[in-house]
Amino acid sequence: MAAGKLIMLAAGGTGGHLFPAEALSHALHARGQRVVLMTDTRAAEYAGSFPAEAVHAVPAATPSGRSPLKMAAALIKLAQGTFAARRIVGRLKPDVVVGFGGYPTVPPVLGASLAGVKTVIHEQNAVMGRANRFLAGRATVIATGFAEVGGIAEPLKAKCRHVGNPVRPAVLEVADRNYEWPGEGKIRLLVFGGSQGARVMADIVPPAIELLSEAERARLTIVQQARAEDDQRVRGIYEKLGIRATISPFFKDLPAQMAAAHLVVGRSGASTVAELTTIGRPAILVPLPGSLDQDQAANAAFLEGVGGAIRILQPEFTPRHLAAELSKLIAQPAHLTTMAANAKSAGIPDAADRLADLVIATANFQN
């Protein structure tokens, strides 16, 4: 049996970028390939359990803001990271480098390109991010999570391949759990704000629950992610209302919690949308505001467009608005069941396998 290729994955920043890289790593290992991870120093602290034979950290930064000094400092750090990455790539000689977006992937992917190594970039969002736009011209192949992705220059579309967004094995393990409305039983509401949490969920959801009728509140059980500083405030409101609630800053079993939910309220990062569509659960999505690319707004618009979610922009995400949506959905179980089916129909559960096959084919391709 031929020895596997050495494949370097480049991912960092947030869980939204690390999760699909983790899923791809599992799929590559199943195909007998060797995997190493290159990430930024911040994410390296959380990459101890990443399925790779080695983890390499290089400097990275995100150019942002209007300060010329901060912009220059970020660019210098990215340049330092690129030289460091090129040295590591030259020493390890990977067959291909796969980047998952975000500025922490610029040094590894650019360093690999400068060293003459083939590269694949994977864009998880419905709008290509700035880092991937910067790298797209040099990439050998562009893999996409959505069939239609905004922000890709027309000449580059010929090297795009739609594979979907890889999800972790923990998501696939619960993907076959059918959506079942509880009848007159308890309705399980899952509230979370993405890998970094979201204070807005603590500010809006509990007051919205207060506005529901007593009969509606009596039907709910709630699982909510809340930052440590918001825990007592959120917990206190639910206790006052007599609602059974589980509050935590982090849920290791989030895929299982999603599969157990009858309705999800959350952000619309690419990984969240991929998990909702793989498992098939209806959602109220509140895109993260302020992004230059408005990627979460585009992700939410996609899921709303297929009938699997309701999108509420954050300026409109008020307790009264959310309470009105919850009341309508609680009264229309058939609609929630349809939303769940619509979300499921948009999922690509074998995305990690599709991406793994594309990466291996790219590694094997002879120029």
Order of alpha helices (4+ residues) and beta strands (2+ residues): beta-alpha-beta-alpha-beta-alpha-beta-alpha-beta-alpha-beta-beta-alpha-beta-alpha-alpha-beta-alpha-beta-alpha-beta-alpha-beta-alpha-beta-alpha-alpha-alpha
